[in-house]
Amino acid sequence: MKLKNVRPMNFSGIPFALVVVAFFLIIILPRVISGEYWPLWILGWVILFASWGTGAEIEGDLIVLKYVFGKLKIRISLSEIEEITTLNKLQKGTIARYFKWEILLLVIFIAYALFDLITLPRGLLRGYYFGDIGIIVFGLFYISVFAVPFSKKWIIVIFTYSLIPLAIFMLYLKTGNIRADDVCVPISTAFLLTIALWEAYSVEYVVIRTPKKLYLLTTKSADEIIKALLKVAQNVQTA
């Protein structure tokens, strides 16, 4: 039975390992090697897309999470599930409480991008700075989404749009001026952050806890997941 509108996130196990590899190839490798790094950079994006969950379904007494374009399947026995939590419904519900390594990964890459931005000479073409500024801005955004309770979304909205003048300020520090054509920077940043905000808060986040691992799923309705799992569990017990 397919679970509609359910996608597992790449926050644990092999999918998270793929994220680490992808970030290394996309962010760090181009800055530490000379020559043609484009094939590896493209490979990094492919690996990142592959790490995203594509769906979930129930097979017998198993919930199956699909990754790597549906080729990698992680099976969780219903008997192993200790807890199912809908983070959006908790007064202090945060993703960071359950997935600290993911937050640490973002902190590491933000720190690296900040260091790289500081050490880059002033006066280079603006494109040299955009990559680092983008990593810093969107890294801070996702850390705030993961760390601030869902009950306080208004804090995230205010913080998110405060990142736009921060991006302009960082660009000014490295270039010494803001030109008329630089207006595309705040406009594009605002547009992308608005999309990211909508994606972050248009779904519910469900944590499945087993004795060994935690799994994070997004869904339009957490109640549908819980009802489906309870229904299957009852069928298994009566079988």
C-alpha positions as CSV (number, residue, x, y, z in Angstrom):
1,M,0.0,0.0,0.0
2,K,1.5,3.3,-1.1
3,L,1.5,6.1,1.4
4,K,0.3,9.2,-0.5
5,N,2.2,12.5,-0.3
6,V,4.8,10.9,2.0
7,R,8.5,11.5,1.4
8,P,11.3,10.3,3.7
9,M,14.1,12.9,4.3
10,N,17.8,12.2,4.0
11,F,18.5,12.7,7.6
12,S,19.8,9.2,8.7
13,G,21.7,6.1,7.5
14,I,22.9,5.8,3.9
15,P,21.0,8.8,2.6
16,F,22.7,11.1,5.1
17,A,26.1,9.6,4.1
18,L,25.2,10.5,0.5
19,V,24.5,14.1,1.6
20,V,27.9,14.3,3.2
21,V,29.6,13.1,0.1
22,A,27.6,15.4,-2.1
23,F,28.3,18.5,0.0
24,F,32.0,17.7,-0.2
25,L,32.0,17.4,-4.0
26,I,29.8,20.5,-4.5
27,I,31.2,22.9,-1.9
28,I,34.7,21.9,-0.8
29,L,36.3,20.1,-3.8
30,P,36.1,23.1,-6.2
31,R,38.0,25.2,-3.7
32,V,40.9,22.7,-2.9
33,I,41.7,21.4,-6.4
34,S,42.8,23.1,-9.6
35,G,41.9,22.1,-13.1
36,E,38.7,20.5,-14.3
37,Y,36.4,19.8,-11.4
38,W,33.1,20.1,-13.2
39,P,32.5,16.4,-13.7
40,L,32.9,15.8,-10.0
41,W,30.8,18.9,-9.2
42,I,28.0,17.6,-11.4
43,L,28.4,14.2,-9.8
44,G,27.9,15.8,-6.4
45,W,24.5,17.2,-7.5
46,V,23.4,13.9,-8.8
47,I,24.3,12.2,-5.5
48,L,22.5,15.0,-3.6
49,F,19.3,14.4,-5.6
50,A,19.7,10.7,-5.2
51,S,19.8,11.1,-1.4
52,W,16.3,12.5,-1.4
53,G,13.4,10.2,-0.6
54,T,11.0,9.5,-3.4
55,G,8.2,7.8,-1.5
56,A,7.0,5.3,1.1
57,E,4.8,2.3,1.2
58,I,3.6,-0.5,3.4
59,E,4.5,-4.1,2.5
60,G,3.0,-6.6,4.9
61,D,4.2,-5.6,8.3
62,L,7.0,-3.4,6.9
63,I,7.1,0.3,6.1
64,V,9.4,0.8,3.1
65,L,11.2,4.1,2.6
66,K,12.5,4.7,-0.9
67,Y,15.7,6.6,-1.9
68,V,18.1,6.9,-4.8
69,F,15.3,7.4,-7.4
70,G,13.4,4.5,-5.8
71,K,16.3,2.0,-6.1
72,L,17.4,2.1,-2.4
73,K,14.8,0.7,-0.1
74,I,15.0,0.9,3.7
75,R,12.6,-1.5,5.4
76,I,11.3,-0.9,8.9
77,S,9.4,-3.6,10.7
78,L,6.3,-2.2,12.4
79,S,7.1,-4.3,15.5
80,E,10.4,-2.3,15.8
81,I,8.7,1.1,15.9
82,E,8.9,2.5,19.4
83,E,7.4,6.0,18.8
84,I,5.8,8.1,16.1
85,T,5.9,11.8,16.7
86,T,4.4,14.7,14.7
87,L,6.8,17.6,15.3
88,N,4.5,20.3,14.1
89,K,2.0,19.5,16.9
90,L,4.5,19.8,19.7
91,Q,4.8,23.1,21.5
92,K,8.6,22.7,21.5
93,G,8.9,20.4,18.5
94,T,12.1,20.9,16.5
95,I,14.0,18.8,14.0
96,A,17.3,19.6,15.7
97,R,16.3,17.8,18.9
98,Y,16.3,14.5,17.0
99,F,18.9,15.0,14.3
100,K,21.9,16.9,15.7
101,W,24.4,15.5,13.2
102,E,22.6,17.2,10.4
103,I,22.8,20.6,12.2
104,L,26.5,20.0,12.8
105,L,27.0,19.3,9.1
106,L,25.4,22.6,8.2
107,V,27.4,24.5,10.8
108,I,30.6,23.0,9.4
109,F,29.9,24.1,5.8
110,I,28.7,27.5,6.9
111,A,32.0,28.0,8.9
112,Y,34.0,26.8,5.8
113,A,32.1,29.1,3.5
114,L,32.6,32.1,5.9
115,F,36.3,31.3,6.1
116,D,36.6,31.0,2.3
117,L,34.7,34.3,1.9
118,I,37.0,36.1,4.4
119,T,40.2,34.9,2.8
120,L,39.1,35.6,-0.8
121,P,40.8,38.9,-2.0
122,R,38.6,41.9,-2.4
123,G,37.8,43.2,-5.9
124,L,37.3,39.9,-7.7
125,L,34.4,39.3,-10.0
126,R,31.2,39.0,-8.0
127,G,30.6,35.5,-9.0
128,Y,33.5,34.4,-6.8
129,Y,31.6,35.6,-3.7
130,F,28.1,34.5,-4.6
131,G,28.7,30.8,-3.9
132,D,30.0,31.4,-0.3
133,I,27.3,34.0,0.4
134,G,24.6,31.6,-0.8
135,I,25.9,28.8,1.4
136,I,26.0,31.1,4.4
137,V,22.5,32.5,3.9
138,F,20.7,29.3,3.1
139,G,22.7,27.4,5.7
140,L,21.6,29.9,8.4
141,F,18.0,29.6,7.1
142,Y,17.8,25.9,7.4
143,I,19.5,25.8,10.8
144,S,16.8,28.2,12.0
145,V,14.0,26.1,10.5
146,F,15.5,23.0,12.2
147,A,16.2,24.6,15.5
148,V,13.2,26.9,16.2
149,P,10.0,25.2,17.3
150,F,7.3,24.9,14.7
151,S,5.0,26.8,17.1
152,K,7.1,29.9,16.5
153,K,7.2,30.2,12.8
154,W,6.9,34.0,12.9
155,I,10.4,34.1,14.3
156,I,11.7,32.2,11.2
157,V,9.9,34.5,8.8
158,I,11.4,37.6,10.4
159,F,14.9,36.0,10.5
160,T,14.6,34.7,6.9
161,Y,14.1,38.1,5.4
162,S,16.8,39.7,7.6
163,L,19.2,37.4,5.7
164,I,18.7,39.5,2.5
165,P,20.4,42.7,3.8
166,L,23.0,40.4,5.3
167,A,23.8,39.0,1.9
168,I,24.0,42.5,0.4
169,F,26.3,43.6,3.3
170,M,28.7,40.7,2.8
171,L,28.8,41.4,-1.0
172,Y,29.6,45.1,-0.2
173,L,32.4,44.2,2.1
174,K,34.1,42.2,-0.6
175,T,33.4,44.4,-3.6
176,G,33.4,47.9,-2.0
177,N,30.3,49.0,-3.8
178,I,26.8,47.9,-4.7
179,R,26.0,48.5,-8.4
180,A,22.6,48.9,-10.0
181,D,22.7,45.5,-11.5
182,D,23.3,44.0,-8.1
183,V,19.6,44.6,-7.4
184,C,19.1,41.1,-8.8
185,V,20.9,39.7,-5.7
186,P,18.2,40.7,-3.1
187,I,15.4,40.0,-5.5
188,S,16.6,36.4,-6.4
189,T,17.5,35.8,-2.7
190,A,14.1,36.9,-1.5
191,F,12.4,34.7,-4.2
192,L,14.4,31.6,-3.3
193,L,13.9,32.1,0.4
194,T,10.2,32.5,0.0
195,I,10.1,29.2,-1.9
196,A,12.2,27.6,0.8
197,L,9.9,28.9,3.5
198,W,6.8,27.6,1.7
199,E,8.4,24.2,1.3
200,A,9.5,24.0,4.9
201,Y,6.1,24.8,6.4
202,S,3.7,23.4,3.8
203,V,4.2,19.9,5.2
204,E,4.1,18.1,8.5
205,Y,7.2,16.3,9.9
206,V,6.9,12.9,11.4
207,V,9.7,11.1,13.3
208,I,9.7,7.3,13.5
209,R,11.9,6.0,16.3
210,T,13.3,2.4,16.3
211,P,15.8,1.0,18.8
212,K,18.6,1.7,16.4
213,K,17.7,4.7,14.3
214,L,15.5,7.7,13.8
215,Y,13.7,8.4,10.5
216,L,12.2,11.7,9.4
217,L,9.2,11.8,6.9
218,T,7.3,14.7,5.4
219,T,3.7,14.5,4.6
220,K,0.6,16.6,3.9
221,S,-1.2,14.9,6.8
222,A,0.6,13.0,9.6
223,D,-2.8,11.6,10.7
224,E,-3.0,9.6,7.5
225,I,0.4,8.0,8.1
226,I,-0.6,7.1,11.7
227,K,-4.0,5.7,10.7
228,A,-2.4,3.6,7.9
229,L,0.2,2.1,10.3
230,L,-2.4,1.4,13.0
231,K,-4.6,-0.3,10.5
232,V,-1.8,-2.5,9.2
233,A,-0.7,-3.3,12.8
234,Q,-4.2,-4.4,13.7
235,N,-4.4,-6.6,10.6
236,V,-1.0,-8.2,11.6
237,Q,-2.2,-8.9,15.1
238,T,-5.5,-10.5,14.0
239,A,-3.8,-12.5,11.2
